[in-house]
Amino acid sequence: MMKMKIFHMKGTPIRVHWTLLTLASALTIWQYATSGMIPALTIAAAAICVYTTVLLHELAHVFVARDFGYSARSVTLYPFGGVALIEMPDQTPPEHELYIALAGPLINAVMALIFLPIAWFFGDPFGLLVLLNFAMFAFNMLPSYPMDGGRVMRSLLSRKYGHTKSTNFSIIASRCFALIYFACGIAMKSPILVTVGSYLLYLLYYRIKKEVTNPGK
């Protein structure tokens, strides 16, 4: 079974991909075997915090989409993020796509601002939650389709150039950005930039072909 359903959220099934379950279990067991119970529980708690944040991000897309009358097939959590499959027509009004795409990153921005004063007084783990949510906001707002930032770019362009031309331009621009990230990562010996570039190329060449219409990551 590739995906395990863990619960429903107002009719939308929330699933976890087997790769995430395997990775989280392996890390927790390895930490327990090498360092003991407390570090293993710390890893498990950190994973829960990270993927709860990812889930809230994806649910924000789903709830805003429902306000516009679109239904969500599912939300699935993967090791590198989440995917909200939302049924939207090809010619979705640009303002609908704009608001749906912005919903997830804005949730992360709000959560970062909420945790910021708490982290100021109490330190970690609240400081880590601030960094996590800020990183998710920044990463998802990269102008690379089909990330949220790429969909924002397409929605803004669609108002003037139409859906098809804007989609083609967004994909071409996103390939350029991804290759720049990857090349800079190689030149600067930065694993983070190499990973970002590789992940964005993966999204462009693989996920776009498989998605229904997905304003989530």
DAKAUR-V629719 format. One record per residue. N is the residue number from 1. RES is the residue in one letter. SS is DSSP state (h for helix, s for strand, l for the rest). D_CENTER is the distance of its C-alpha to the mean C-alpha in whole Angstrom. Layout:
BEGIN
N:RES:SS:D_CENTER ; N:RES:SS:D_CENTER
END
This chain:
BEGIN
1:M:l:23 ; 2:M:l:19 ; 3:K:s:18 ; 4:M:s:19 ; 5:K:s:19 ; 6:I:s:19 ; 7:F:s:20 ; 8:H:s:19 ; 9:M:s:18 ; 10:K:l:21 ; 11:G:l:21 ; 12:T:s:18 ; 13:P:s:17 ; 14:I:s:15 ; 15:R:s:15 ; 16:V:s:14 ; 17:H:s:15 ; 18:W:h:18 ; 19:T:h:16 ; 20:L:h:14 ; 21:L:h:18 ; 22:T:h:20 ; 23:L:h:18 ; 24:A:h:18 ; 25:S:h:21 ; 26:A:h:23 ; 27:L:h:22 ; 28:T:h:23 ; 29:I:h:26 ; 30:W:h:27 ; 31:Q:h:26 ; 32:Y:h:29 ; 33:A:h:31 ; 34:T:h:31 ; 35:S:h:31 ; 36:G:l:32 ; 37:M:h:30 ; 38:I:h:29 ; 39:P:h:27 ; 40:A:h:26 ; 41:L:h:25 ; 42:T:h:23 ; 43:I:h:21 ; 44:A:h:20 ; 45:A:h:20 ; 46:A:h:17 ; 47:A:h:15 ; 48:I:h:16 ; 49:C:h:15 ; 50:V:h:11 ; 51:Y:h:10 ; 52:T:h:12 ; 53:T:h:10 ; 54:V:h:6 ; 55:L:h:9 ; 56:L:h:10 ; 57:H:h:7 ; 58:E:h:7 ; 59:L:h:11 ; 60:A:h:11 ; 61:H:h:10 ; 62:V:h:13 ; 63:F:h:16 ; 64:V:h:16 ; 65:A:h:16 ; 66:R:h:19 ; 67:D:h:21 ; 68:F:l:21 ; 69:G:l:22 ; 70:Y:l:20 ; 71:S:s:19 ; 72:A:s:16 ; 73:R:s:17 ; 74:S:s:14 ; 75:V:s:11 ; 76:T:s:11 ; 77:L:s:9 ; 78:Y:s:10 ; 79:P:l:11 ; 80:F:l:8 ; 81:G:s:5 ; 82:G:s:5 ; 83:V:s:7 ; 84:A:s:9 ; 85:L:s:12 ; 86:I:s:14 ; 87:E:s:18 ; 88:M:l:18 ; 89:P:l:21 ; 90:D:l:21 ; 91:Q:l:23 ; 92:T:l:21 ; 93:P:l:22 ; 94:P:h:21 ; 95:E:h:21 ; 96:H:h:19 ; 97:E:h:16 ; 98:L:h:16 ; 99:Y:h:16 ; 100:I:h:13 ; 101:A:h:11 ; 102:L:h:12 ; 103:A:h:11 ; 104:G:h:8 ; 105:P:h:9 ; 106:L:h:12 ; 107:I:h:12 ; 108:N:h:10 ; 109:A:h:13 ; 110:V:h:16 ; 111:M:h:15 ; 112:A:h:16 ; 113:L:h:19 ; 114:I:h:20 ; 115:F:h:20 ; 116:L:h:21 ; 117:P:h:25 ; 118:I:h:25 ; 119:A:h:24 ; 120:W:h:27 ; 121:F:h:29 ; 122:F:h:28 ; 123:G:l:26 ; 124:D:l:23 ; 125:P:l:21 ; 126:F:h:21 ; 127:G:h:20 ; 128:L:h:18 ; 129:L:h:16 ; 130:V:h:16 ; 131:L:h:15 ; 132:L:h:12 ; 133:N:h:11 ; 134:F:h:12 ; 135:A:h:11 ; 136:M:h:7 ; 137:F:h:9 ; 138:A:h:11 ; 139:F:h:8 ; 140:N:h:6 ; 141:M:l:10 ; 142:L:l:11 ; 143:P:l:14 ; 144:S:l:12 ; 145:Y:l:12 ; 146:P:l:10 ; 147:M:l:8 ; 148:D:h:8 ; 149:G:h:11 ; 150:G:h:12 ; 151:R:h:13 ; 152:V:h:14 ; 153:M:h:17 ; 154:R:h:18 ; 155:S:h:18 ; 156:L:h:20 ; 157:L:h:22 ; 158:S:h:23 ; 159:R:h:25 ; 160:K:h:28 ; 161:Y:h:27 ; 162:G:l:26 ; 163:H:h:23 ; 164:T:h:24 ; 165:K:h:25 ; 166:S:h:22 ; 167:T:h:20 ; 168:N:h:22 ; 169:F:h:22 ; 170:S:h:18 ; 171:I:h:18 ; 172:I:h:21 ; 173:A:h:20 ; 174:S:h:16 ; 175:R:h:18 ; 176:C:h:20 ; 177:F:h:18 ; 178:A:h:16 ; 179:L:h:20 ; 180:I:h:21 ; 181:Y:h:18 ; 182:F:h:19 ; 183:A:h:23 ; 184:C:h:23 ; 185:G:h:21 ; 186:I:h:24 ; 187:A:h:27 ; 188:M:h:25 ; 189:K:l:25 ; 190:S:l:21 ; 191:P:h:19 ; 192:I:h:16 ; 193:L:h:17 ; 194:V:h:18 ; 195:T:h:15 ; 196:V:h:12 ; 197:G:h:15 ; 198:S:h:15 ; 199:Y:h:12 ; 200:L:h:12 ; 201:L:h:15 ; 202:Y:h:14 ; 203:L:h:11 ; 204:L:h:14 ; 205:Y:h:17 ; 206:Y:h:16 ; 207:R:h:13 ; 208:I:h:15 ; 209:K:h:18 ; 210:K:h:16 ; 211:E:l:14 ; 212:V:l:16 ; 213:T:l:15 ; 214:N:l:11 ; 215:P:l:9 ; 216:G:l:6 ; 217:K:l:3
END
